[in-house]
Amino acid sequence: MAILAGCGSMVAWSVSPGFGRLPDGERLARIQASPNYRDGEFRNQLPTQMMTGENGQVGTMWNFLFGKHERLKPEWALPAAATDLAALGRHTDVVVWLGHSSSYLQLDGKRILIDPVFSGYAAPFSLMNRAFQGEYPFTPEKIPEVDVLILSHDHWDHIDYPTLMALKAKVATVIVPLGVGAHLVAWGFDENRIHDADWNETLRPAPGLAVHVLPARHFSGRGMISRNQTLWAGFLLETPQRKVFYSGDSGFGPHFAEIGEKFGSVDLAIMENGQYDKDWAQVHMAPEEAARGAQEVRARAVLPVHSGRFTIANHAWDDPYKRIAAASEDKSYRLLTPIIGEAVRIGDATQTFSRWWETAGP
């Protein structure tokens, strides 16, 4: 379940480096000066309930762990393409969905990696939240040198300690929401390569590339004692030719329309579409809300993510694809549905994709 992605054992906190570290010193001082940090924690733009169902947090967790749920994971390996990322033409604008919320992009010659999780689990321990069955085609060793690493928030299914440790030497610049850099410093990343940013700040990590850090509606924390001590965010990547939006994890809210009004149309919107439930409806989007959000950011094309590799909600594994496809039928954008690892040429309206979730299986 999505709420569990931010939780962990207090015992493990003391022995596992993967839990990271809370912000302190200058990083904490900057957090405390943020207009988005109030009464000891980061806040969303509008009032947001963590739990929206009738069961409360304990009842919701019990239902997730012990309730009867069907088809949470596929009974077979889903299709995947072992694309050689290093062999892609460096100056081809392309996005490759790597499963769940992980994506690799090339924009104006820059290589960008978003929320990489290459481990076979998305949790504090390897026996928890296991990935879907099948051979996963990507490892840190297969990732080329990265100009910019973007991390949207510090939940386990977006920041994976083993993956980041293996990628550390390959990354030139890291961009994270306020406070998240403390984890990376604890893991040995060079402080000079880490750039923490608040909502509505713009960073320029390379010539011709602007990274706009934008609001999202979510929460944060890698342990029970650390909720909302770091910020969560969406991002808009802008080059002279392209604009690509990534929602991060987010419930629906007015920020999508505000982003569309501020930046105008975007070539591609990478939208959260999975791990939703009526019990936490304000911090994740249902597919119909993802479709509406994509329209409000004025997307020409939409790539749905946050599904297809891990199960942290109670819906069937293919429900996000069925519903986003139906919700997109009358929309002005093109819905892109690549398999994991399939290269998508940004701006190419002639490229087509299958409804692979309908034919996946033995």
C-alpha positions in Angstrom: 0.0 0.0 0.0 1.2 3.5 -0.7 1.1 4.6 2.9 3.4 1.7 3.8 6.0 2.9 1.3 6.9 5.6 3.7 6.9 3.5 6.9 9.6 1.4 8.5 10.8 -0.2 11.7 12.4 2.0 14.3 14.7 -0.9 15.1 15.8 -1.1 11.5 16.3 2.7 11.5 19.2 2.3 13.9 20.9 -0.5 11.9 20.1 0.1 8.2 21.8 2.9 6.3 19.0 2.8 3.7 16.8 4.8 6.0 19.0 7.8 5.4 19.3 10.8 7.6 17.0 13.7 8.6 18.1 17.2 7.5 20.2 19.2 9.8 22.5 22.3 9.8 22.2 24.6 6.8 19.8 22.2 5.1 17.4 22.3 8.0 17.7 26.1 8.3 16.6 26.4 4.7 13.7 24.0 5.3 12.5 26.0 8.2 12.6 29.2 6.1 10.4 27.7 3.4 6.9 29.0 3.1 5.8 25.3 2.6 7.1 24.3 6.0 4.8 25.1 8.9 4.5 23.8 12.5 7.4 21.4 12.2 6.5 19.8 8.8 6.0 20.3 5.1 2.4 21.0 4.1 0.5 20.6 0.8 -0.9 23.7 -0.9 -4.4 22.8 0.3 -5.6 20.7 3.3 -4.9 17.0 2.6 -6.0 14.0 4.6 -3.7 11.1 4.7 -6.5 8.6 5.3 -9.8 9.2 3.6 -11.7 6.0 4.2 -13.8 4.8 7.1 -11.2 2.3 8.5 -8.5 4.7 9.8 -4.8 4.0 9.4 -4.7 0.8 11.5 -7.8 -0.7 9.8 -6.5 0.2 6.4 -3.1 -1.4 7.1 -4.8 -4.5 8.4 -6.9 -4.8 5.3 -3.9 -4.3 3.1 -1.9 -7.0 4.8 -4.5 -9.6 5.6 -7.6 -8.7 3.5 -8.5 -10.8 0.4 -7.4 -9.1 -2.8 -7.4 -10.6 -6.3 -4.9 -10.1 -9.1 -2.6 -7.7 -7.3 0.2 -9.2 -9.4 0.3 -10.8 -12.8 0.8 -14.6 -12.8 3.4 -14.3 -15.5 6.3 -12.1 -16.5 5.2 -8.9 -18.2 6.8 -8.0 -21.5 10.0 -5.9 -21.4 12.6 -4.7 -23.9 16.3 -4.7 -23.0 17.1 -1.5 -24.8 20.7 -0.5 -24.8 20.4 3.0 -23.4 24.0 3.9 -24.1 23.5 3.1 -27.8 20.6 5.6 -28.2 21.6 8.5 -30.3 22.7 11.1 -27.8 20.8 13.9 -29.6 17.6 12.0 -30.0 14.9 13.3 -27.6 13.6 10.1 -26.1 12.0 8.7 -23.0 12.3 5.1 -21.8 10.0 3.9 -19.0 12.0 1.6 -16.7 9.0 0.3 -14.7 7.0 1.8 -11.9 8.1 5.5 -11.7 11.6 5.1 -13.1 12.4 6.8 -16.4 15.4 7.5 -18.5 15.3 10.6 -20.8 17.5 12.3 -23.3 16.7 15.9 -24.0 18.9 18.2 -26.1 21.8 15.9 -25.6 21.5 15.6 -21.8 20.9 12.3 -20.1 18.4 12.4 -17.3 17.4 9.7 -14.9 14.2 9.9 -12.7 13.4 7.9 -9.6 15.5 4.8 -10.4 14.6 1.7 -8.5 16.5 -1.3 -10.0 16.3 -3.6 -7.0 13.8 -6.5 -6.9 11.9 -4.8 -4.0 10.8 -1.4 -3.0 10.9 -1.5 0.7 13.4 -1.4 3.7 14.0 -5.2 3.4 14.3 -7.5 0.5 11.4 -9.8 1.5 9.0 -6.9 1.4 7.1 -5.4 -1.6 8.8 -7.7 -4.1 8.7 -6.8 -7.8 6.6 -8.7 -10.3 8.1 -11.9 -11.5 10.3 -12.1 -14.6 13.8 -11.0 -15.5 14.2 -7.2 -15.1 16.4 -6.0 -18.0 18.0 -3.0 -16.3 20.8 -2.7 -13.7 23.0 0.2 -12.6 25.8 -1.2 -14.7 23.7 -0.8 -17.9 22.9 2.8 -17.2 25.2 5.3 -19.1 26.8 8.3 -17.5 24.0 10.6 -16.3 24.0 14.4 -16.5 21.1 14.9 -14.1 19.5 12.5 -11.5 16.0 13.7 -10.3 14.4 12.2 -7.2 10.8 13.3 -6.6 10.5 12.4 -2.9 12.0 9.9 -0.4 9.6 7.0 -0.3 11.1 3.6 -0.8 9.6 3.0 -4.3 11.3 6.2 -5.5 14.6 6.3 -3.7 16.3 2.9 -3.6 19.5 2.8 -1.6 21.2 -0.1 -3.4 20.5 1.5 -6.8 21.7 4.9 -5.8 24.9 3.5 -4.2 25.6 1.7 -7.5 24.9 4.8 -9.6 26.8 7.3 -7.4 29.9 7.5 -9.6 27.9 7.9 -12.8 25.9 11.0 -11.8 27.1 14.5 -12.5 24.2 16.4 -10.8 21.4 15.5 -8.4 18.2 17.6 -8.1 15.9 16.8 -5.2 13.1 18.6 -3.2 14.2 20.3 0.0 15.7 18.1 2.6 16.1 14.9 0.5 19.8 15.7 -0.1 20.4 14.8 3.5 19.9 11.1 2.7 22.4 11.3 -0.2 25.0 13.0 1.9 24.6 10.2 4.5 25.2 7.8 1.6 28.4 9.4 0.5 27.3 11.6 -2.4 29.4 14.7 -2.9 27.5 17.6 -1.3 28.6 19.9 -4.2 26.7 17.7 -6.7 23.4 17.8 -4.7 20.9 20.6 -5.3 17.9 20.8 -2.9 15.1 23.0 -4.2 11.8 24.3 -3.0 8.6 24.5 -5.1 8.6 27.0 -7.9 12.4 27.3 -8.0 14.3 26.7 -11.2 17.7 25.1 -11.6 19.9 25.1 -14.6 22.2 22.0 -14.3 23.5 22.1 -17.8 23.5 24.6 -20.7 20.2 24.6 -22.4 18.4 22.7 -19.7 16.1 24.2 -17.0 14.6 22.1 -14.3 11.5 23.7 -12.7 10.7 22.2 -9.3 6.9 22.3 -8.9 4.2 21.5 -6.3 2.7 18.0 -5.9 0.1 16.8 -3.4 1.7 14.0 -1.4 3.7 13.3 1.8 7.2 12.0 2.6 9.3 9.9 5.0 11.4 6.7 5.1 10.4 5.9 8.7 7.6 6.2 11.2 9.4 9.1 13.0 10.3 11.2 10.0 7.0 12.0 8.1 7.0 15.2 6.1 10.5 16.4 7.1 11.5 16.4 3.5 9.6 17.9 0.6 7.9 16.1 -2.4 7.7 17.6 -5.9 6.9 17.4 -9.5 9.2 18.7 -12.2 9.1 20.4 -15.6 12.2 19.8 -17.8 12.7 22.5 -20.4 15.1 22.8 -23.3 14.9 25.2 -26.3 12.9 22.5 -28.2 11.0 20.5 -25.5 9.0 20.7 -22.3 8.5 17.5 -20.3 6.4 17.4 -17.1 6.7 14.7 -14.4 4.0 14.8 -11.8 5.8 12.8 -9.1 3.5 11.1 -6.7 0.5 13.4 -6.3 -3.1 13.6 -5.5 -5.2 15.7 -7.8 -5.2 19.4 -7.1 -5.3 22.9 -8.5 -1.5 22.8 -9.1 -2.0 21.1 -12.5 -4.0 23.9 -13.9 -1.6 26.4 -12.4 1.4 24.7 -14.1 -0.5 24.6 -17.4 -1.2 28.3 -17.1 2.4 29.2 -16.3 4.2 27.1 -18.8 1.8 26.5 -21.6 1.6 23.2 -23.5 4.1 20.4 -22.8 5.3 17.8 -25.3 5.0 15.0 -22.8 3.5 14.6 -19.3 4.7 11.6 -17.3 1.8 11.1 -15.0 1.3 9.1 -11.8 -1.3 6.3 -12.6 -1.3 3.6 -10.0 -1.3 2.7 -6.3 -4.6 4.5 -5.7 -7.4 3.6 -3.2 -10.4 5.3 -1.7 -8.6 5.1 1.7 -5.8 7.4 0.6 -7.6 9.3 -2.3 -6.1 12.7 -1.7 -2.4 11.7 -2.0 -2.6 9.5 -5.2 -4.6 9.9 -8.3 -7.1 7.5 -9.8 -6.6 7.1 -13.6 -9.5 9.4 -14.4 -7.8 12.1 -12.3 -4.5 11.5 -14.0 -6.2 12.0 -17.4 -7.7 15.3 -16.1 -4.4 16.4 -14.7 -2.7 15.7 -18.0 -5.2 17.9 -19.8 -4.8 20.7 -17.2 -1.0 20.8 -17.8 -1.8 20.9 -21.5 0.0 17.8 -22.5 0.3 16.7 -26.1 1.2 13.2 -25.1 0.9 11.3 -21.8 3.1 8.5 -20.4 1.4 6.8 -17.4 3.7 5.5 -14.7 3.7 4.3 -11.0 2.5 0.8 -12.0 3.7 -2.3 -13.8 6.4 -3.5 -11.4 5.4 -3.2 -7.8 2.1 -3.5 -5.9 1.5 -1.1 -3.1 -2.2 -0.7 -3.4 -5.2 -3.0 -3.5 -6.3 -2.7 -7.2 -5.6 -5.3 -9.8 -2.3 -4.9 -11.5 -3.8 -4.0 -14.9 -6.6 -1.7 -13.6 -4.5 1.4 -14.1 -4.0 0.6 -17.8 -7.6 -0.3 -18.5 -8.9 2.9 -16.8 -6.4 5.3 -18.2 -7.0 4.0 -21.7 -10.8 4.5 -21.3 -10.4 7.9 -19.7 -8.1 9.0 -22.5 -10.4 8.2 -25.4 -12.0 11.6 -25.6 -8.9 13.6 -24.6 -6.8 15.9 -26.9 -3.5 14.2 -25.9 -1.9 11.0 -27.3 -1.7 8.2 -24.7 1.6 6.4 -24.9 1.7 2.8 -23.6 5.2 1.4 -24.1 6.3 -1.8 -22.5 9.1 -1.5 -19.9 12.3 -0.6 -21.7 10.7 0.5 -25.0 12.1 3.7 -26.4 9.6 6.5 -27.0 10.5 9.2 -29.4 9.3 12.5 -27.9 7.2 14.5 -30.3 6.9 11.6 -32.8 3.1 11.4 -33.5 3.6 8.4 -35.9 5.0 6.0 -33.3 2.4 3.5 -32.1 2.1 1.2 -29.1 0.2 -2.0 -28.3 -2.4 -2.5 -25.5 0.1 -5.0 -24.1 -1.8 -5.5 -20.8 -4.6 -7.1 -22.7 -2.4 -9.8 -24.4 0.2 -10.3 -21.6 0.4 -13.9 -20.4 1.6 -17.4 -21.2 
